[in-house]
Amino acid sequence: MKKSVVVLLVLFALALPAYAEDYNWLANPTMPLQGVYGPTLKYTMTSDTAVSVQTAYAAGTWTRVSDGTTYVPIGVLITCETNAGRFSLGSATATVDGVGHVLATGNSVRIIGMGAVAGMKITNSTAGSNAVFQITPEYQK
C-alpha cells in the first residue's frame, strides 16, 4: 500500500509542472510575443458595416519595412474600449447582432497567422452602438 501511494505521489509530482505550465499559459493575459509590435492605433466604428482590420488601421502603416524587406502582420492584438464589438475570420463577415465573436468592452483578442489577420473583420455588436477598438499589428522579427 505504501509503495503504491509513493508511486502515485511521484507521478503526480512529475505531472504537476507540465499541467501548471499549460494552465499558466492559458491564463496569462500578456500572451507570449512572437515578433515585434507596430504602433497601436485607435479606431471608432462609424456605422454598423463591418470593416477589415487592415482598413481600420488605415491611419497607420499596415506593413513594416526592415532591412529592405516589407513585412505584413503575422498577428494582431485588438482591445475593445467602448461598446461591445464583433469580429470574424476568413470569408465570414461580422454582422451586428449576428455573425462573429463578441468582444466585450475591456476585453482583448490576439489573432495569430497572416491569413487569419488578412481575413479579420470588425463591427459593432449592437446596432447604433459604435465600438471603439485599439489595434496593434505584430510583425515578424
Short mmCIF file of the C-alpha atoms (twelve columns), coordinates in Angstrom:
data_MODEL
# 
_entry.id   MODEL 
# 
loop_
_atom_site.group_PDB 
_atom_site.id 
_atom_site.type_symbol 
_atom_site.label_atom_id 
_atom_site.label_alt_id 
_atom_site.label_comp_id 
_atom_site.label_asym_id 
_atom_site.label_seq_id 
_atom_site.Cartn_x 
_atom_site.Cartn_y 
_atom_site.Cartn_z 
_atom_site.pdbx_PDB_model_num 
ATOM 1   C CA . MET A 1   0.000   0.000  0.000   1 
ATOM 2   C CA . LYS A 2   2.775   2.450  0.947   1 
ATOM 3   C CA . LYS A 3   4.644   1.658  -2.242  1 
ATOM 4   C CA . SER A 4   1.619   2.411  -4.463  1 
ATOM 5   C CA . VAL A 5   0.976   5.701  -2.612  1 
ATOM 6   C CA . VAL A 6   4.591   6.730  -3.101  1 
ATOM 7   C CA . VAL A 7   4.407   5.839  -6.802  1 
ATOM 8   C CA . LEU A 8   1.228   7.885  -7.201  1 
ATOM 9   C CA . LEU A 9   2.764   10.858 -5.400  1 
ATOM 10  C CA . VAL A 10  5.863   10.704 -7.612  1 
ATOM 11  C CA . LEU A 11  3.729   10.518 -10.766 1 
ATOM 12  C CA . PHE A 12  1.594   13.409 -9.559  1 
ATOM 13  C CA . ALA A 13  4.697   15.475 -8.744  1 
ATOM 14  C CA . LEU A 14  6.107   14.820 -12.232 1 
ATOM 15  C CA . ALA A 15  2.844   15.691 -13.993 1 
ATOM 16  C CA . LEU A 16  2.064   18.830 -11.987 1 
ATOM 17  C CA . PRO A 17  4.728   21.119 -13.532 1 
ATOM 18  C CA . ALA A 18  3.564   20.281 -17.073 1 
ATOM 19  C CA . TYR A 19  -0.066  20.905 -16.144 1 
ATOM 20  C CA . ALA A 20  0.794   24.098 -14.291 1 
ATOM 21  C CA . GLU A 21  2.814   25.377 -17.257 1 
ATOM 22  C CA . ASP A 22  -0.087  24.767 -19.650 1 
ATOM 23  C CA . TYR A 23  -2.554  26.280 -17.222 1 
ATOM 24  C CA . ASN A 24  -0.446  29.390 -16.657 1 
ATOM 25  C CA . TRP A 25  -0.005  29.881 -20.396 1 
ATOM 26  C CA . LEU A 26  -3.765  29.765 -20.929 1 
ATOM 27  C CA . ALA A 27  -4.447  32.097 -18.022 1 
ATOM 28  C CA . ASN A 28  -1.645  34.541 -18.872 1 
ATOM 29  C CA . PRO A 29  -3.249  37.659 -20.355 1 
ATOM 30  C CA . THR A 30  0.087   39.004 -21.638 1 
ATOM 31  C CA . MET A 31  0.423   36.265 -24.283 1 
ATOM 32  C CA . PRO A 32  3.973   35.473 -25.466 1 
ATOM 33  C CA . LEU A 33  5.402   37.808 -28.117 1 
ATOM 34  C CA . GLN A 34  6.103   36.148 -31.464 1 
ATOM 35  C CA . GLY A 35  7.571   39.156 -33.304 1 
ATOM 36  C CA . VAL A 36  7.703   42.918 -32.946 1 
ATOM 37  C CA . TYR A 37  4.674   45.123 -32.404 1 
ATOM 38  C CA . GLY A 38  3.792   48.092 -34.584 1 
ATOM 39  C CA . PRO A 39  2.198   51.233 -33.176 1 
ATOM 40  C CA . THR A 40  -1.226  50.910 -31.554 1 
ATOM 41  C CA . LEU A 41  -3.960  52.900 -33.243 1 
ATOM 42  C CA . LYS A 42  -7.497  53.709 -32.135 1 
ATOM 43  C CA . TYR A 43  -10.430 53.010 -34.465 1 
ATOM 44  C CA . THR A 44  -14.038 54.033 -33.841 1 
ATOM 45  C CA . MET A 45  -16.759 52.305 -35.844 1 
ATOM 46  C CA . THR A 46  -18.831 54.898 -37.746 1 
ATOM 47  C CA . SER A 47  -21.556 52.547 -38.963 1 
ATOM 48  C CA . ASP A 48  -22.830 49.010 -38.471 1 
ATOM 49  C CA . THR A 49  -20.987 47.797 -41.599 1 
ATOM 50  C CA . ALA A 50  -18.016 45.513 -40.954 1 
ATOM 51  C CA . VAL A 51  -14.534 46.656 -41.986 1 
ATOM 52  C CA . SER A 52  -11.314 44.704 -42.327 1 
ATOM 53  C CA . VAL A 53  -8.709  45.215 -39.642 1 
ATOM 54  C CA . GLN A 54  -6.368  46.497 -42.349 1 
ATOM 55  C CA . THR A 55  -8.937  49.158 -43.357 1 
ATOM 56  C CA . ALA A 56  -9.488  50.097 -39.712 1 
ATOM 57  C CA . TYR A 57  -5.717  50.544 -39.346 1 
ATOM 58  C CA . ALA A 58  -5.564  52.804 -42.427 1 
ATOM 59  C CA . ALA A 59  -4.386  55.771 -40.345 1 
ATOM 60  C CA . GLY A 60  -1.140  53.892 -39.787 1 
ATOM 61  C CA . THR A 61  1.209   51.941 -41.999 1 
ATOM 62  C CA . TRP A 62  -0.055  48.357 -42.223 1 
ATOM 63  C CA . THR A 63  3.279   46.968 -43.453 1 
ATOM 64  C CA . ARG A 64  6.668   47.162 -41.784 1 
ATOM 65  C CA . VAL A 65  9.920   47.589 -43.687 1 
ATOM 66  C CA . SER A 66  13.087  46.247 -42.080 1 
ATOM 67  C CA . ASP A 67  16.442  45.798 -43.827 1 
ATOM 68  C CA . GLY A 68  14.780  46.411 -47.203 1 
ATOM 69  C CA . THR A 69  12.150  43.699 -46.642 1 
ATOM 70  C CA . THR A 70  8.439   44.531 -46.374 1 
ATOM 71  C CA . TYR A 71  6.501   42.535 -43.798 1 
ATOM 72  C CA . VAL A 72  2.750   42.157 -43.406 1 
ATOM 73  C CA . PRO A 73  1.368   41.456 -39.926 1 
ATOM 74  C CA . ILE A 74  1.678   37.901 -38.625 1 
ATOM 75  C CA . GLY A 75  -0.702  38.729 -35.789 1 
ATOM 76  C CA . VAL A 76  -2.892  41.440 -34.343 1 
ATOM 77  C CA . LEU A 77  -3.933  42.412 -30.836 1 
ATOM 78  C CA . ILE A 78  -7.326  44.118 -30.589 1 
ATOM 79  C CA . THR A 79  -8.885  45.592 -27.464 1 
ATOM 80  C CA . CYS A 80  -12.473 46.803 -27.327 1 
ATOM 81  C CA . GLU A 81  -12.617 50.041 -25.296 1 
ATOM 82  C CA . THR A 82  -16.175 51.278 -25.612 1 
ATOM 83  C CA . ASN A 83  -19.361 49.400 -26.570 1 
ATOM 84  C CA . ALA A 84  -19.015 45.713 -27.413 1 
ATOM 85  C CA . GLY A 85  -17.781 44.749 -30.866 1 
ATOM 86  C CA . ARG A 86  -17.758 41.630 -33.023 1 
ATOM 87  C CA . PHE A 87  -15.015 40.088 -35.106 1 
ATOM 88  C CA . SER A 88  -14.987 37.387 -37.748 1 
ATOM 89  C CA . LEU A 89  -12.233 35.485 -39.540 1 
ATOM 90  C CA . GLY A 90  -11.917 34.053 -43.028 1 
ATOM 91  C CA . SER A 91  -14.653 34.562 -45.587 1 
ATOM 92  C CA . ALA A 92  -17.347 35.266 -42.974 1 
ATOM 93  C CA . THR A 93  -18.275 38.896 -42.416 1 
ATOM 94  C CA . ALA A 94  -19.093 40.045 -38.887 1 
ATOM 95  C CA . THR A 95  -22.626 41.410 -38.597 1 
ATOM 96  C CA . VAL A 96  -24.455 43.360 -35.913 1 
ATOM 97  C CA . ASP A 97  -26.442 41.003 -33.642 1 
ATOM 98  C CA . GLY A 98  -25.409 38.023 -35.765 1 
ATOM 99  C CA . VAL A 99  -22.236 36.541 -37.220 1 
ATOM 100 C CA . GLY A 100 -18.944 36.874 -35.369 1 
ATOM 101 C CA . HIS A 101 -17.423 36.541 -31.945 1 
ATOM 102 C CA . VAL A 102 -18.436 39.158 -29.379 1 
ATOM 103 C CA . LEU A 103 -15.584 41.182 -27.917 1 
ATOM 104 C CA . ALA A 104 -16.920 42.760 -24.736 1 
ATOM 105 C CA . THR A 105 -15.815 46.188 -23.552 1 
ATOM 106 C CA . GLY A 106 -12.433 45.927 -21.841 1 
ATOM 107 C CA . ASN A 107 -11.549 42.572 -23.406 1 
ATOM 108 C CA . SER A 108 -8.788  41.795 -25.887 1 
ATOM 109 C CA . VAL A 109 -8.186  39.148 -28.503 1 
ATOM 110 C CA . ARG A 110 -4.925  38.212 -30.188 1 
ATOM 111 C CA . ILE A 111 -5.132  36.608 -33.602 1 
ATOM 112 C CA . ILE A 112 -2.024  34.905 -34.980 1 
ATOM 113 C CA . GLY A 113 -1.404  33.991 -38.618 1 
ATOM 114 C CA . MET A 114 -1.142  36.129 -41.753 1 
ATOM 115 C CA . GLY A 115 -4.212  34.527 -43.328 1 
ATOM 116 C CA . ALA A 116 -6.327  34.996 -40.209 1 
ATOM 117 C CA . VAL A 117 -5.268  38.623 -39.862 1 
ATOM 118 C CA . ALA A 118 -5.873  39.324 -43.563 1 
ATOM 119 C CA . GLY A 119 -9.405  37.930 -43.307 1 
ATOM 120 C CA . MET A 120 -10.335 39.521 -39.976 1 
ATOM 121 C CA . LYS A 121 -13.296 41.908 -39.948 1 
ATOM 122 C CA . ILE A 122 -14.720 44.000 -37.087 1 
ATOM 123 C CA . THR A 123 -18.060 45.685 -36.453 1 
ATOM 124 C CA . ASN A 124 -20.417 46.777 -33.698 1 
ATOM 125 C CA . SER A 125 -22.070 44.127 -31.581 1 
ATOM 126 C CA . THR A 126 -25.271 46.152 -31.153 1 
ATOM 127 C CA . ALA A 127 -26.812 48.321 -33.878 1 
ATOM 128 C CA . GLY A 128 -26.018 52.005 -33.461 1 
ATOM 129 C CA . SER A 129 -23.571 51.479 -30.561 1 
ATOM 130 C CA . ASN A 130 -20.248 52.347 -32.179 1 
ATOM 131 C CA . ALA A 131 -17.456 50.220 -30.781 1 
ATOM 132 C CA . VAL A 132 -14.002 51.700 -30.180 1 
ATOM 133 C CA . PHE A 133 -11.060 49.391 -30.847 1 
ATOM 134 C CA . GLN A 134 -7.330  49.650 -30.131 1 
ATOM 135 C CA . ILE A 135 -5.451  47.774 -32.879 1 
ATOM 136 C CA . THR A 136 -1.819  46.674 -32.621 1 
ATOM 137 C CA . PRO A 137 -0.257  44.717 -35.516 1 
ATOM 138 C CA . GLU A 138 2.515   42.213 -34.843 1 
ATOM 139 C CA . TYR A 139 5.291   41.623 -37.377 1 
ATOM 140 C CA . GLN A 140 7.935   39.003 -37.990 1 
ATOM 141 C CA . LYS A 141 11.243  39.951 -36.342 1 
# 
